[in-house]
Amino acid sequence: QPVREEGPRGHLTGAKSTTPTLGGLAFVPAGCVTAMAFTTFADPVVVATCLTTLGFLSIGAFDDVQKLLSKNNARGLSPYAKLGLQSAVATSFVAWLSSGVAAPPPSTAVALGPWMGAWSVVDLGSLFWALSAFAMVSESNAVNITDGLDGLAAATAAIALVGTGIALVASGQSELAAFSISLGGAAAGFLVVNRHPADMFMGDAGSLALGGALGAVAAAAGGAATLPLVVTTAVFIAETVSVIAQVSWFKWTKKKTGQGERLLRMAPLHHHLELGGWGELKVVATLTACAGACAVL
């Protein structure tokens, strides 16, 4: 597993740099096949969601291989190339969903939350599809950012997927629920080899696929799943916001004073906690508990 030089020093000198990667190539397809088998390979939305997930998996796997083969092995695809490929996969999926070719398109009415005892609902129309594609790419990268400690991304993604699946069962969307729970179960199973001390990492193959799958499920379920997606993936959102805030503050202070300042000891959030004296197990346990609380909500 290539380790970036700017990461915590313990990651550079410890066992992480010699741990095998590309574990996502095993558990993600297993989860997809299980979901399609549960629906007897007959539900077009589930099949399309699985193919989309495998599309994100392929991007991540290619990125992983690039890192392993390159001289500077912490660098894979360029950010723009990765973003372009992710956007292409996400856009293709939402275009297919909105076309209604094989299945009626989901509702674009988004429930914003309870106000004065009633739910506030806004029909976003075509904007929903653009936001869905954005959410897929964002969630994909958010899980990738979170995947920095043993078991962290696998545990939090498993909780988010299973929690989303249970919510989908309650709303009568059992086929999509089967996909979400199957992939979540596969991610949980991966913890056997990914928990601390990890024997294998999922790599970008796994993290990009898990995040893309979360966004794809929300898009396929329609606007009613938008708020649950935000809540169940709050840990991923917090990790991403920590990176954006760190970079933005550093650039702004450098422009103003000539000396860049940091908001956090190191971004993303889990490294900030590590450098604050928290052990890896404590960080993972705390963020996993937060993910569990969000899923319950």
VMD Tcl script that draws the C-alpha trace (Angstrom):
set ca {
  {0.00 0.00 0.00}
  {1.62 3.29 -1.08}
  {1.73 5.81 1.79}
  {1.86 9.54 1.11}
  {4.96 11.23 2.51}
  {2.96 14.09 4.04}
  {0.96 11.67 6.20}
  {1.60 10.96 9.90}
  {5.17 9.77 10.50}
  {3.97 6.55 12.12}
  {2.26 5.54 8.89}
  {5.52 5.91 6.97}
  {7.66 3.85 9.33}
  {5.08 1.28 10.42}
  {3.58 -1.76 8.74}
  {1.09 0.17 6.61}
  {3.53 0.63 3.72}
  {3.96 -3.15 3.41}
  {0.27 -4.08 3.73}
  {-1.37 -5.47 0.56}
  {-4.02 -3.31 -1.08}
  {-6.79 -3.68 -3.73}
  {-9.02 -5.55 -1.27}
  {-12.00 -3.78 -2.79}
  {-11.68 -6.04 -5.82}
  {-12.84 -8.92 -3.63}
  {-15.64 -7.68 -1.41}
  {-17.35 -5.09 -3.67}
  {-18.15 -7.53 -6.53}
  {-19.23 -10.08 -3.91}
  {-21.73 -7.61 -2.49}
  {-23.02 -6.70 -5.95}
  {-23.47 -10.32 -7.03}
  {-25.30 -11.10 -3.78}
  {-27.68 -8.19 -4.36}
  {-28.40 -9.17 -7.95}
  {-28.91 -12.80 -6.94}
  {-31.39 -11.72 -4.26}
  {-33.42 -9.94 -6.93}
  {-32.88 -12.87 -9.37}
  {-30.97 -10.53 -11.71}
  {-34.36 -9.20 -12.81}
  {-34.49 -5.70 -11.33}
  {-33.00 -3.23 -13.84}
  {-32.37 -0.54 -11.22}
  {-30.41 -2.91 -8.99}
  {-28.40 -4.18 -11.96}
  {-27.65 -0.61 -13.08}
  {-26.69 0.39 -9.53}
  {-24.32 -2.58 -9.34}
  {-22.76 -1.72 -12.70}
  {-22.30 1.88 -11.58}
  {-20.64 0.71 -8.38}
  {-18.33 -1.50 -10.41}
  {-17.57 1.52 -12.59}
  {-16.31 3.42 -9.55}
  {-14.45 0.27 -8.49}
  {-12.67 0.18 -11.85}
  {-11.57 3.81 -11.54}
  {-10.19 3.15 -8.08}
  {-8.46 -0.05 -9.13}
  {-6.79 1.70 -12.06}
  {-5.65 4.45 -9.70}
  {-4.26 1.86 -7.27}
  {-2.33 0.08 -10.01}
  {-0.93 3.39 -11.25}
  {0.34 4.14 -7.74}
  {1.92 0.72 -7.39}
  {3.67 0.90 -10.77}
  {4.82 4.52 -10.69}
  {8.24 5.57 -9.39}
  {6.58 8.04 -7.04}
  {4.18 5.39 -5.87}
  {2.01 7.68 -3.75}
  {0.66 9.31 -6.93}
  {-1.89 7.71 -9.20}
  {-4.40 9.31 -11.52}
  {-4.32 13.10 -11.59}
  {-7.16 14.71 -9.63}
  {-8.72 16.03 -12.83}
  {-8.55 12.66 -14.57}
  {-10.11 10.91 -11.59}
  {-12.82 13.54 -11.26}
  {-13.59 13.33 -14.97}
  {-13.98 9.55 -14.89}
  {-16.12 9.67 -11.75}
  {-18.32 12.35 -13.30}
  {-18.74 10.29 -16.46}
  {-19.91 7.24 -14.50}
  {-22.25 9.30 -12.28}
  {-23.72 11.26 -15.19}
  {-24.35 8.10 -17.18}
  {-26.21 6.56 -14.27}
  {-28.46 9.54 -13.53}
  {-29.13 10.01 -17.25}
  {-30.31 6.42 -17.42}
  {-32.43 6.81 -14.28}
  {-34.09 10.00 -15.49}
  {-34.82 8.58 -18.95}
  {-37.24 5.98 -17.62}
  {-36.12 3.56 -20.33}
  {-36.17 0.39 -18.23}
  {-37.94 1.60 -15.09}
  {-40.05 4.60 -14.04}
  {-37.79 7.45 -12.88}
  {-37.76 8.03 -9.12}
  {-39.42 11.02 -7.51}
  {-37.46 14.27 -7.58}
  {-39.32 15.66 -4.54}
  {-36.84 16.10 -1.69}
  {-37.95 15.96 1.94}
  {-35.99 18.65 3.77}
  {-37.10 17.78 7.29}
  {-39.92 18.24 9.79}
  {-41.05 21.80 10.39}
  {-43.97 22.70 12.62}
  {-44.97 19.04 12.82}
  {-45.06 18.52 9.04}
  {-42.44 17.55 6.46}
  {-41.21 20.25 4.13}
  {-40.99 18.84 0.60}
  {-39.51 20.59 -2.43}
  {-39.68 19.17 -5.95}
  {-36.30 19.91 -7.50}
  {-37.21 18.64 -10.95}
  {-34.20 18.46 -13.27}
  {-31.94 19.95 -10.61}
  {-32.32 16.72 -8.65}
  {-30.41 14.79 -11.31}
  {-27.51 17.23 -11.35}
  {-27.32 17.14 -7.56}
  {-27.49 13.33 -7.62}
  {-24.49 13.11 -9.93}
  {-22.65 15.60 -7.72}
  {-23.54 13.57 -4.62}
  {-22.23 10.37 -6.18}
  {-18.87 11.91 -7.01}
  {-18.70 13.70 -3.65}
  {-19.54 10.61 -1.60}
  {-17.04 8.58 -3.59}
  {-14.25 11.00 -2.76}
  {-15.45 11.44 0.82}
  {-15.12 7.73 1.60}
  {-11.72 7.79 -0.10}
  {-10.62 10.62 2.21}
  {-11.92 8.70 5.23}
  {-9.95 5.59 4.29}
  {-6.83 6.51 6.24}
  {-6.94 4.26 9.31}
  {-7.36 0.52 9.72}
  {-11.04 -0.39 9.45}
  {-12.35 3.19 9.48}
  {-13.83 3.44 5.99}
  {-15.07 -0.16 5.96}
  {-16.84 0.17 9.31}
  {-18.43 3.56 8.69}
  {-19.48 2.68 5.13}
  {-20.98 -0.62 6.29}
  {-23.04 1.22 8.89}
  {-24.17 3.86 6.38}
  {-25.14 1.27 3.77}
  {-26.99 -1.01 6.18}
  {-28.72 1.96 7.81}
  {-29.80 3.24 4.41}
  {-30.99 -0.25 3.49}
  {-33.16 -0.51 6.59}
  {-34.70 2.88 5.78}
  {-35.41 1.67 2.24}
  {-37.13 -1.46 3.57}
  {-39.37 0.76 5.67}
  {-40.25 2.81 2.58}
  {-41.08 -0.29 0.53}
  {-38.03 -0.25 -1.75}
  {-36.88 -3.76 -0.89}
  {-34.83 -4.32 -4.06}
  {-32.59 -1.30 -3.49}
  {-32.50 -2.22 0.19}
  {-31.12 -5.63 -0.80}
  {-28.29 -3.96 -2.69}
  {-27.48 -1.54 0.10}
  {-27.51 -4.18 2.82}
  {-25.59 -6.71 0.70}
  {-22.79 -4.27 -0.04}
  {-22.80 -3.07 3.56}
  {-22.53 -6.67 4.72}
  {-19.64 -7.25 2.34}
  {-17.85 -4.18 3.73}
  {-18.44 -5.44 7.27}
  {-17.05 -8.83 6.28}
  {-13.93 -7.14 4.94}
  {-13.21 -5.94 8.46}
  {-11.98 -9.47 9.23}
  {-8.78 -8.58 7.36}
  {-9.03 -4.78 7.53}
  {-9.45 -4.17 11.26}
  {-6.40 -3.04 13.24}
  {-3.75 -4.21 12.60}
  {-4.89 -4.52 9.00}
  {-3.78 -7.49 6.90}
  {-5.19 -5.84 3.77}
  {-6.44 -2.44 2.64}
  {-9.40 -1.86 0.35}
  {-7.49 0.71 -1.70}
  {-9.14 3.33 -3.86}
  {-10.92 0.43 -5.56}
  {-12.96 -0.16 -2.43}
  {-13.37 3.38 -1.12}
  {-14.46 4.94 -4.42}
  {-16.91 2.09 -4.98}
  {-18.47 2.33 -1.52}
  {-18.98 6.08 -1.77}
  {-20.28 5.87 -5.32}
  {-22.70 3.16 -4.23}
  {-24.08 5.30 -1.42}
  {-24.74 8.15 -3.83}
  {-26.18 5.81 -6.46}
  {-28.61 4.24 -3.99}
  {-29.84 7.67 -2.93}
  {-30.31 8.74 -6.55}
  {-32.18 5.55 -7.44}
  {-34.39 5.80 -4.37}
  {-35.43 9.34 -5.27}
  {-35.72 12.56 -3.33}
  {-37.01 10.85 -0.21}
  {-33.53 9.38 0.32}
  {-31.68 12.69 0.12}
  {-31.93 13.63 3.80}
  {-31.13 10.07 5.00}
  {-28.03 10.12 2.78}
  {-26.79 13.32 4.40}
  {-27.41 11.99 7.91}
  {-25.99 8.48 7.47}
  {-22.85 9.78 5.76}
  {-22.21 12.61 8.23}
  {-18.78 11.20 9.16}
  {-17.68 11.25 5.52}
  {-19.00 14.78 5.13}
  {-17.14 15.92 8.26}
  {-13.90 14.38 6.98}
  {-14.30 16.15 3.65}
  {-15.19 19.50 5.23}
  {-12.08 19.24 7.41}
  {-9.90 18.98 4.29}
  {-11.66 21.84 2.51}
  {-11.45 24.06 5.59}
  {-7.77 23.26 6.13}
  {-6.76 24.01 2.55}
  {-8.94 27.13 2.28}
  {-7.68 28.61 5.55}
  {-4.05 27.89 4.69}
  {-4.36 29.57 1.28}
  {-6.28 32.57 2.65}
  {-3.84 33.24 5.50}
  {-0.86 32.80 3.19}
  {-2.34 35.34 0.79}
  {-3.04 37.80 3.61}
  {0.08 37.41 5.72}
  {2.55 35.53 3.56}
  {2.54 32.71 6.10}
  {-0.02 29.93 5.76}
  {-1.72 28.82 8.95}
  {-3.50 25.55 9.73}
  {-6.84 25.08 11.42}
  {-6.08 21.45 12.24}
  {-2.88 19.66 13.14}
  {-3.37 17.70 9.93}
  {-6.30 17.03 7.63}
  {-8.47 15.04 7.32}
  {-10.09 14.93 10.75}
  {-8.90 11.45 11.73}
  {-5.25 12.51 11.36}
  {-5.94 15.64 13.44}
  {-7.20 13.39 16.23}
  {-4.22 11.05 15.84}
  {-1.73 13.88 16.17}
  {-3.66 15.13 19.19}
  {-2.66 11.99 21.07}
  {-5.56 9.69 20.24}
  {-4.58 6.13 19.40}
  {-5.70 4.66 16.09}
  {-8.19 2.32 17.76}
  {-9.75 5.19 19.73}
  {-10.16 7.33 16.60}
  {-11.74 4.48 14.65}
  {-14.02 3.48 17.53}
  {-15.18 7.06 18.10}
  {-15.92 7.84 14.46}
  {-17.60 4.45 14.00}
  {-19.81 5.17 17.01}
  {-20.68 8.55 15.48}
  {-21.61 6.80 12.22}
  {-23.79 4.38 14.17}
  {-25.58 7.21 15.95}
  {-26.21 8.94 12.62}
  {-27.58 5.73 11.12}
  {-29.99 5.35 14.05}
  {-31.23 8.90 13.43}
}
mol new
graphics top color blue
foreach p $ca { graphics top sphere $p radius 0.5 }
foreach p [lrange $ca 0 end-1] q [lrange $ca 1 end] { graphics top cylinder $p $q radius 0.2 }
display resetview
